[in-house]
Every structure is written in C-alpha cells, then in structure tokens.
C-alpha cells in the first residue's frame, strides 16, 4: 500500500490523451503535485492510501483548461464599448481609456478579477498580453494558477514603457525574475504586425530563439489589416512575418480569420500554432477562422477567449461550444470539430502552443495535477450518453465544482480558496464608477 497525498474518484475521467477516451468509475492518484496514476476506483483503493480522498460520483474529471489568449486586466473594460467594429472599438474607446487609466492598480485589480473568473470556470493556465506582466505573474502565483506573462512590444509609448528599448529591457527583466518558477513562463508579445516594425520583429525573433520562448501576436485578424499591409509592405502580414523568420514552432498566431490555402499550408509546414478566439471574432465581426481546414492540414489549433472587453467573458466552456458549432457552419460539415476535438483545443492543444504539453493539458501519469471536476447531475446534462458531448454542448462553467493546479485545490465545491472574493468585486465596482464618470 503506497501512501499518497490525494485520490479523486469520479464517475468519469476524460484524460484527453488518448484522444476521445472516457474512463468509467476511475480515480486519479496525486502525490507531491504530480499525477501518480489514473486507474479504476477499486484498484486505487487496493494499492494506495491517501491523506485526502475526494469522491465525486456524478462528475467528470477533465484536465484544467488552457486559455491561450487573454488580456486579463481588460476585465475592467467589460461591457464598456460594445457592438462596435474592431478599429472603432480600439481607436476611439479602448486605447484612449488605457491611456487615461492603465496603471499598476488597474492591472492588479483587473487581473485579479480575471483570475477569479477563470479559476471558477475551470481554467488553470492562461496566456496573457498586457502591460505590467510582472504584476500578472505575481498575482498568478498568489492565486495558484499557471500563467504565461507576455513581454509586450509595441512601437508607441505606454504606461509600461516609453520606447522599444524599454519594452525589451522591462520584458527581459520579468523573464529573468520568473524563469525558474513552476507556475510562470514568459513569451514575447508583439501586439500586431501593423503596430510593430520589421526591426523590432526581427529582434523579437532573435531573442525568442536565444531564450527558447514563444512569440504571441495578433495576426490576420481583419480584412482591413490585410489591406494596410499590402499598402505599406506590398505583401500580406504572414508573408512579411515569414520573411522575418517568425513563422516557426515558437509562433502563436492569434485570430487568423483571413487565410488562403497557401497560408494554411505555410503554417502547417512551419509548425506554427493558431489561437482561435471565436466569440471575440464574431462579436467584432472580424471574420471567420477556417478551423477545420487548419486542423485537417495538421496545424495545432488552441482556444482563447481574448479579453473581456471584446468577448465579454473568460468562459472556456462557452468558447469550446462556439468553436465546435462555428467550425461546422464555416466548413459546411457537421462532422467538423467534434466534441472531443473541441475539448483538446481547450486543453492539450493550448499546452502545446505554449510549450507546456509535458506538464499540463492532459491527465497522464507524470504530469502536474491540473484538473477540473464538472457536475453533470443537472437537468440540462441528463441523460448522459457521452460525457464529452455533454461537456462541450450542454454543460456550463457554473457546473465546475472543484479545481486543482499542481495538486493544490484552488476551487472547492464552487468556492475560491485563494483571494478575498468580496474585496475583488468591490474593487471592480469602484473602477466601474470611476470610468463611468469620465466617459
């Protein structure tokens, strides 16, 4: 009999690897934050003695969800400028508001609100692009969630840095500060091809190669972006990025709603990753990502919510469902992106895009115990013929009862263990009053 820290026994376990597998009446054995085994409940009882034993007889246990594209602090802009096209939304509302309000306090309060929302919705890892990534990393550690802190780069001055040199020096300082922390990684986050020049992008590529960190960038988001690139550079943005050597396995290309067949082959051949944000793309009428075609070509496609300012939530359950349904409509194929593939996009595919597939994204022995219990004993989810279908097409984030990150429980039967929820919500309300009075 081996002594371990924790055993979670569930009605179903969906490990994600192998793809589509559902395990009935299984348990996950956890010791020192790592998955020791996934096996039938009776076998777990025979071979392991746990300090803590949790039973969830009506639940499905899945890997923690990976939100592969966020602007966490922008939670404080939720609902502030709705029903507008991207250019107007950014240039007339978001950028002016950031210029006035973005600060260490703003980023702290907005990110903490976002982390609370994500944890309660089953997200255990997020990839962020915003100012003050040091604050984002510190809050992620405090609340026990994995984060990729984006070393943002943009040509114009902001509250974070006054010039290009400042963006690089400050970003690299964050990388050095957190490079050995188990919850934190960094990535370069140049905003977009239309806001970053060739010289800066080339430096991003060189440093990405030297430090072995990903590059996270908005690209091919709208038709207008393509037109601007043709006018300024004489080519489409992806061709420009390829000339600079950025189309490689380190690239996370976000949105990608404007793609032709040659570009899909290019992404596949180079081993780059696509981060699909279906709900934000739909709300801003940015375009439709050809997800089924990308997947058929062998491209790794992950899911992200984008920021709450354009979504308006950080709900990966909603994103999975929308991604699956939208892909069928875009491809005119009801078999496109089946439920198990949508779940993989929200878990292991996100981990692969971030280079974290060896530590998270699936419930496999040896990986970190990032896991989520979802209660399917709800009228909207009964009867259960296929748990993965219920997860993607019927369940909501409100059915998440328990969340663990590295074996540490951070959500216990719906309640957050870390952070003062009342205080976080009070600070968000104070920001709403402050911003409303100045609009």
C-alpha positions as CSV (number, residue, x, y, z in Angstrom):
1,X,0.0,0.0,0.0
2,X,1.5,3.3,-1.1
3,X,0.8,6.5,0.8
4,X,-0.1,9.5,-1.4
5,X,-1.5,13.0,-0.9
6,X,-4.8,12.8,-2.7
7,X,-7.1,10.5,-4.6
8,X,-10.0,11.9,-6.6
9,X,-12.6,9.3,-7.5
10,X,-15.1,10.4,-10.2
11,X,-17.9,8.9,-12.2
12,X,-15.9,9.6,-15.4
13,X,-12.4,10.7,-16.2
14,X,-11.6,12.2,-19.6
15,X,-7.8,12.3,-19.8
16,X,-7.8,13.9,-23.3
17,X,-4.8,11.7,-24.1
18,X,-5.6,9.3,-25.8
19,X,-8.0,11.5,-27.8
20,X,-11.7,10.8,-27.0
21,X,-11.1,8.3,-24.3
22,X,-13.7,8.1,-21.4
23,X,-12.9,6.1,-18.3
24,X,-15.8,5.0,-16.2
25,X,-15.6,4.9,-12.4
26,X,-11.9,5.8,-12.3
27,X,-9.7,7.6,-9.8
28,X,-6.7,9.9,-10.2
29,X,-3.9,9.4,-7.7
30,X,-1.8,12.5,-6.9
31,X,1.4,12.9,-4.9
32,X,3.5,15.9,-4.4
33,X,1.5,17.8,-7.1
34,X,2.1,15.2,-9.8
35,X,-0.3,12.6,-11.2
36,X,0.9,9.2,-10.0
37,X,-1.8,7.1,-11.7
38,X,-5.2,7.0,-13.3
39,X,-6.9,3.7,-12.7
40,X,-10.2,2.0,-11.7
41,X,-11.6,3.1,-8.3
42,X,-11.3,-0.4,-6.9
43,X,-7.7,-0.7,-7.9
44,X,-6.8,2.7,-6.4
45,X,-8.4,1.6,-3.1
46,X,-6.3,-1.6,-3.2
47,X,-2.9,0.0,-3.9
48,X,-3.0,3.5,-2.5
49,X,-3.8,5.1,0.9
50,X,-4.4,8.8,0.6
51,X,-4.2,11.6,3.1
52,X,-7.2,13.1,1.4
53,X,-9.9,11.2,-0.5
54,X,-12.5,13.1,-2.6
55,X,-15.5,11.4,-4.2
56,X,-17.4,13.0,-7.0
57,X,-20.0,10.3,-8.1
58,X,-21.9,12.5,-10.6
59,X,-18.9,14.3,-12.0
60,X,-16.5,14.1,-14.9
61,X,-12.8,14.9,-14.2
62,X,-11.0,16.7,-17.0
63,X,-7.7,18.4,-17.4
64,X,-7.5,22.1,-16.5
65,X,-8.5,24.3,-19.3
66,X,-5.8,26.4,-21.1
67,X,-6.9,29.9,-22.2
68,X,-4.3,30.6,-24.8
69,X,-5.1,34.3,-25.4
70,X,-6.1,36.8,-22.8
71,X,-5.8,40.5,-21.9
72,X,-6.6,39.8,-18.2
73,X,-6.7,43.3,-16.9
74,X,-9.2,44.4,-19.5
75,X,-11.9,42.7,-17.4
76,X,-12.4,46.2,-16.1
77,X,-13.5,47.3,-19.6
78,X,-16.2,44.5,-19.7
79,X,-19.3,46.0,-21.5
80,X,-17.8,49.5,-21.7
81,X,-17.8,49.7,-25.5
82,X,-20.0,47.0,-27.1
83,X,-21.3,46.4,-30.6
84,X,-18.6,48.2,-32.4
85,X,-16.1,47.1,-35.2
86,X,-12.6,46.4,-34.1
87,X,-10.9,49.6,-35.4
88,X,-13.5,51.9,-33.8
89,X,-13.6,49.8,-30.6
90,X,-9.8,50.1,-30.3
91,X,-9.0,53.6,-31.6
92,X,-12.0,55.5,-30.1
93,X,-12.6,53.7,-26.9
94,X,-10.0,51.1,-25.6
95,X,-6.8,52.9,-26.4
96,X,-8.0,56.3,-25.0
97,X,-9.2,54.5,-21.9
98,X,-5.9,52.7,-21.5
99,X,-4.1,55.9,-22.0
100,X,-6.0,57.5,-19.2
101,X,-6.5,54.6,-16.7
102,X,-3.9,51.9,-17.3
103,X,-1.7,51.7,-14.2
104,X,-0.3,49.2,-11.7
105,X,-3.5,49.5,-9.7
106,X,-5.7,49.0,-12.8
107,X,-3.7,45.9,-13.9
108,X,-3.7,44.5,-10.4
109,X,-7.5,44.8,-9.9
110,X,-8.4,43.8,-13.4
111,X,-6.1,40.8,-13.4
112,X,-7.3,39.6,-10.0
113,X,-10.9,39.8,-11.2
114,X,-10.0,37.8,-14.3
115,X,-8.1,35.1,-12.4
116,X,-11.1,34.6,-10.1
117,X,-13.4,34.3,-13.1
118,X,-11.1,31.9,-14.9
119,X,-10.4,29.6,-11.9
120,X,-14.1,29.3,-11.1
121,X,-14.7,28.4,-14.8
122,X,-12.1,25.6,-14.8
123,X,-9.2,27.5,-16.4
124,X,-5.9,26.5,-14.8
125,X,-3.5,28.2,-17.2
126,X,-3.7,31.5,-19.2
127,X,-1.5,33.2,-21.8
128,X,-1.6,37.0,-21.2
129,X,-0.8,40.0,-23.3
130,X,-0.9,43.3,-21.4
131,X,1.1,45.9,-19.5
132,X,2.9,45.2,-16.3
133,X,3.4,41.4,-16.9
134,X,5.3,41.3,-13.6
135,X,2.1,42.1,-11.7
136,X,0.2,39.4,-13.7
137,X,2.9,36.9,-12.8
138,X,2.8,37.8,-9.1
139,X,-0.9,37.5,-8.9
140,X,-0.9,34.2,-10.7
141,X,1.5,32.8,-8.1
142,X,-0.6,34.3,-5.3
143,X,-3.8,32.6,-6.6
144,X,-2.2,29.4,-7.7
145,X,-2.9,29.5,-11.4
146,X,-0.4,28.9,-14.2
147,X,0.3,31.9,-16.4
148,X,2.3,32.9,-19.4
149,X,3.3,36.5,-18.9
150,X,3.6,38.4,-22.1
151,X,6.6,40.5,-22.7
152,X,4.6,43.1,-24.7
153,X,6.2,45.1,-27.5
154,X,4.6,47.9,-29.4
155,X,6.1,50.9,-31.2
156,X,4.3,53.7,-29.4
157,X,4.9,54.7,-25.7
158,X,2.6,53.5,-23.0
159,X,2.4,53.4,-19.2
160,X,4.6,50.3,-19.3
161,X,7.5,51.6,-21.4
162,X,8.4,54.8,-23.2
163,X,10.2,53.3,-26.3
164,X,11.1,50.0,-27.9
165,X,14.3,49.6,-25.9
166,X,12.2,50.0,-22.7
167,X,9.7,47.3,-23.7
168,X,12.6,44.8,-24.3
169,X,14.5,45.7,-21.1
170,X,11.5,45.5,-18.9
171,X,10.2,42.4,-20.5
172,X,13.5,40.6,-20.2
173,X,13.7,41.6,-16.5
174,X,10.3,39.9,-16.0
175,X,11.7,36.8,-17.8
176,X,14.7,36.7,-15.6
177,X,12.6,37.2,-12.4
178,X,10.2,34.3,-13.0
179,X,12.1,31.9,-15.3
180,X,12.5,29.3,-12.6
181,X,9.0,29.5,-11.1
182,X,6.9,26.4,-11.7
183,X,3.7,28.3,-12.4
184,X,5.1,31.0,-14.6
185,X,6.6,31.2,-18.1
186,X,7.1,34.2,-20.3
187,X,6.6,34.8,-24.0
188,X,7.2,37.7,-26.3
189,X,4.0,39.5,-27.1
190,X,4.4,41.9,-30.0
191,X,1.0,43.4,-30.4
192,X,0.4,43.0,-34.2
193,X,2.2,43.4,-37.5
194,X,0.6,46.8,-38.0
195,X,1.9,48.2,-34.7
196,X,5.4,46.7,-34.7
197,X,8.1,47.4,-37.3
198,X,10.4,45.0,-39.1
199,X,13.4,45.9,-37.0
200,X,11.6,45.2,-33.7
201,X,10.1,42.0,-35.0
202,X,13.5,40.8,-36.1
203,X,14.8,41.4,-32.6
204,X,11.8,39.5,-31.1
205,X,12.7,36.5,-33.3
206,X,16.4,36.6,-32.3
207,X,15.6,36.8,-28.6
208,X,12.9,34.1,-28.9
209,X,15.5,31.8,-30.5
210,X,18.1,32.6,-27.8
211,X,15.8,32.2,-24.8
212,X,13.6,29.5,-26.3
213,X,10.3,31.3,-25.5
214,X,7.2,31.5,-27.7
215,X,6.0,34.6,-29.6
216,X,2.4,35.6,-29.2
217,X,0.9,38.0,-31.7
218,X,-2.4,39.1,-33.2
219,X,-2.2,38.5,-37.0
220,X,-4.6,38.3,-39.9
221,X,-7.4,39.4,-37.6
222,X,-9.4,41.5,-40.1
223,X,-9.6,42.2,-43.9
224,X,-8.6,45.8,-43.2
225,X,-5.3,44.6,-41.6
226,X,-4.5,42.7,-44.9
227,X,-5.2,45.9,-46.9
228,X,-3.0,48.0,-44.7
229,X,-0.2,45.5,-45.0
230,X,-0.4,45.5,-48.8
231,X,-0.4,49.3,-48.9
232,X,2.6,49.6,-46.5
233,X,4.7,46.5,-47.2
234,X,3.5,45.2,-50.5
235,X,2.5,41.8,-49.1
236,X,0.2,40.1,-46.6
237,X,1.2,40.1,-42.9
238,X,2.0,36.3,-42.8
239,X,4.3,36.7,-45.8
240,X,6.1,39.5,-44.1
241,X,6.4,37.5,-40.8
242,X,7.8,34.6,-42.8
243,X,10.4,36.8,-44.4
244,X,11.5,37.7,-40.9
245,X,11.7,34.1,-39.9
246,X,8.9,34.3,-37.4
247,X,6.7,31.5,-38.9
248,X,8.1,28.7,-36.8
249,X,7.2,26.3,-34.0
250,X,7.5,29.2,-31.4
251,X,4.8,31.3,-33.1
252,X,1.3,31.6,-31.6
253,X,-0.7,33.4,-34.3
254,X,-3.9,34.7,-32.7
255,X,-7.2,35.2,-34.6
256,X,-6.2,34.2,-38.2
257,X,-9.6,34.9,-39.7
258,X,-8.2,35.9,-43.1
259,X,-6.4,32.9,-44.6
260,X,-5.9,31.4,-48.0
261,X,-4.9,27.8,-48.8
262,X,-1.2,28.7,-49.3
263,X,-1.1,30.4,-45.9
264,X,-2.7,27.3,-44.3
265,X,0.0,25.1,-45.9
266,X,2.7,27.6,-44.7
267,X,1.5,27.5,-41.1
268,X,1.4,23.7,-41.2
269,X,4.8,23.3,-42.9
270,X,6.5,25.6,-40.4
271,X,4.9,24.0,-37.3
272,X,3.4,27.3,-36.0
273,X,0.3,27.3,-33.8
274,X,-3.0,29.1,-34.3
275,X,-5.0,30.5,-31.3
276,X,-8.7,30.7,-32.2
277,X,-10.9,33.2,-30.4
278,X,-14.3,32.5,-31.9
279,X,-16.6,34.6,-29.7
280,X,-14.4,37.8,-29.8
281,X,-14.0,37.4,-33.6
282,X,-17.8,37.1,-34.0
283,X,-18.6,40.0,-31.7
284,X,-16.2,42.3,-33.5
285,X,-17.2,40.9,-36.9
286,X,-13.6,40.4,-37.6
287,X,-14.0,37.3,-39.8
288,X,-14.1,33.5,-39.5
289,X,-11.1,31.3,-38.8
290,X,-11.1,28.2,-41.1
291,X,-10.5,25.9,-38.1
292,X,-11.5,22.6,-39.8
293,X,-9.1,23.3,-42.7
294,X,-6.3,24.2,-40.3
295,X,-6.8,21.0,-38.3
296,X,-7.0,18.9,-41.5
297,X,-3.7,20.4,-42.6
298,X,-2.1,19.3,-39.3
299,X,-2.0,22.7,-37.6
300,X,-2.2,22.8,-33.8
301,X,-5.2,25.0,-33.0
302,X,-5.7,26.2,-29.5
303,X,-8.6,28.2,-28.0
304,X,-8.6,31.6,-26.3
305,X,-11.2,34.0,-25.1
306,X,-9.4,37.2,-25.9
307,X,-10.1,40.0,-23.3
308,X,-13.4,40.5,-21.5
309,X,-13.6,43.9,-23.2
310,X,-14.4,42.2,-26.5
311,X,-15.9,38.9,-25.6
312,X,-17.4,39.7,-22.9
313,X,-16.3,36.8,-20.6
314,X,-13.4,34.5,-20.0
315,X,-15.5,31.4,-20.3
316,X,-13.7,28.5,-21.9
317,X,-16.8,26.3,-21.8
318,X,-18.6,28.8,-23.9
319,X,-15.6,29.1,-26.2
320,X,-15.5,25.3,-26.7
321,X,-19.1,25.1,-27.7
322,X,-18.9,28.1,-30.0
323,X,-15.8,26.8,-31.6
324,X,-17.3,23.4,-32.4
325,X,-20.6,24.9,-33.7
326,X,-19.0,27.6,-35.8
327,X,-16.5,25.3,-37.4
328,X,-19.3,23.1,-38.7
329,X,-21.0,26.1,-40.2
330,X,-17.8,27.5,-41.8
331,X,-16.8,24.1,-43.2
332,X,-20.5,23.2,-44.1
333,X,-19.7,19.9,-42.5
334,X,-21.5,18.6,-39.4
335,X,-18.5,16.3,-38.6
336,X,-16.0,19.2,-38.4
337,X,-14.5,19.7,-34.9
338,X,-16.4,17.0,-33.0
339,X,-16.7,17.5,-29.2
340,X,-13.5,15.6,-28.3
341,X,-11.5,17.8,-30.7
342,X,-13.0,21.0,-29.1
343,X,-12.0,19.7,-25.7
344,X,-8.5,19.0,-27.0
345,X,-8.3,22.5,-28.4
346,X,-9.1,23.9,-24.9
347,X,-6.6,21.7,-23.1
348,X,-3.7,19.8,-24.7
349,X,-3.6,22.0,-27.8
350,X,-3.2,25.1,-25.7
351,X,-0.5,23.5,-23.7
352,X,1.4,22.5,-26.9
353,X,1.1,26.1,-28.2
354,X,2.7,27.3,-25.0
355,X,5.4,24.6,-25.0
356,X,3.9,23.2,-21.7
357,X,2.5,19.9,-23.0
358,X,4.9,17.9,-20.8
359,X,3.5,19.4,-17.6
360,X,-0.2,20.1,-18.3
361,X,-3.1,19.7,-20.8
362,X,-4.0,16.1,-20.1
363,X,-4.4,13.7,-17.2
364,X,-1.4,11.5,-17.7
365,X,0.9,10.0,-15.1
366,X,3.9,12.1,-14.6
367,X,2.2,15.4,-15.4
368,X,1.2,18.1,-13.0
369,X,-2.2,17.5,-11.4
370,X,-4.1,20.3,-13.1
371,X,-7.7,19.0,-13.0
372,X,-11.3,20.1,-13.0
373,X,-14.5,18.4,-11.7
374,X,-17.7,19.2,-13.6
375,X,-21.0,18.1,-12.1
376,X,-23.2,16.5,-14.8
377,X,-26.1,15.8,-12.4
378,X,-28.1,18.7,-13.9
379,X,-31.3,18.7,-15.9
380,X,-29.6,20.2,-18.9
381,X,-27.0,17.4,-18.9
382,X,-29.2,14.4,-18.4
383,X,-29.3,11.7,-19.5
384,X,-25.5,11.2,-20.1
385,X,-24.8,9.0,-23.2
386,X,-21.4,10.6,-24.0
387,X,-19.8,12.7,-21.3
388,X,-17.5,14.6,-23.7
389,X,-20.6,15.7,-25.7
390,X,-22.3,16.9,-22.6
391,X,-19.2,18.8,-21.6
392,X,-19.0,20.7,-24.9
393,X,-22.6,21.0,-26.0
394,X,-24.6,21.1,-22.7
395,X,-22.5,21.9,-19.6
396,X,-21.6,25.4,-18.5
397,X,-18.8,26.8,-16.3
398,X,-21.3,27.1,-13.4
399,X,-21.1,23.3,-13.1
400,X,-17.4,23.4,-12.2
401,X,-17.2,22.3,-8.6
402,X,-13.5,21.7,-7.9
403,X,-10.3,22.8,-9.5
404,X,-6.7,21.8,-8.7
405,X,-3.5,23.3,-10.0
406,X,-0.4,21.2,-9.4
407,X,-2.4,19.1,-6.9
408,X,-3.3,22.2,-4.9
409,X,-7.1,22.8,-4.6
410,X,-8.0,26.3,-5.6
411,X,-11.8,25.9,-6.1
412,X,-13.6,23.7,-3.5
413,X,-17.2,22.9,-4.3
414,X,-17.6,26.2,-6.2
415,X,-15.8,28.4,-3.7
416,X,-12.5,30.1,-4.3
417,X,-9.9,29.1,-1.7
418,X,-7.4,31.8,-2.6
419,X,-8.2,35.5,-2.6
420,X,-11.0,37.6,-1.0
421,X,-13.8,37.5,-3.5
422,X,-15.8,40.3,-1.8
423,X,-12.8,42.6,-1.9
424,X,-12.1,41.8,-5.6
425,X,-15.7,42.5,-6.6
426,X,-15.7,45.8,-4.5
427,X,-12.6,47.0,-6.3
428,X,-14.1,46.1,-9.7
429,X,-17.3,48.1,-8.8
430,X,-15.1,51.1,-7.8
431,X,-13.5,51.0,-11.2
432,X,-16.9,51.0,-12.9
433,X,-17.9,54.1,-11.1
434,X,-14.6,55.8,-11.8
435,X,-14.6,55.0,-15.6
436,X,-18.4,55.8,-16.0
437,X,-17.9,59.2,-14.6
438,X,-15.2,60.0,-17.1
439,X,-16.7,58.7,-20.3
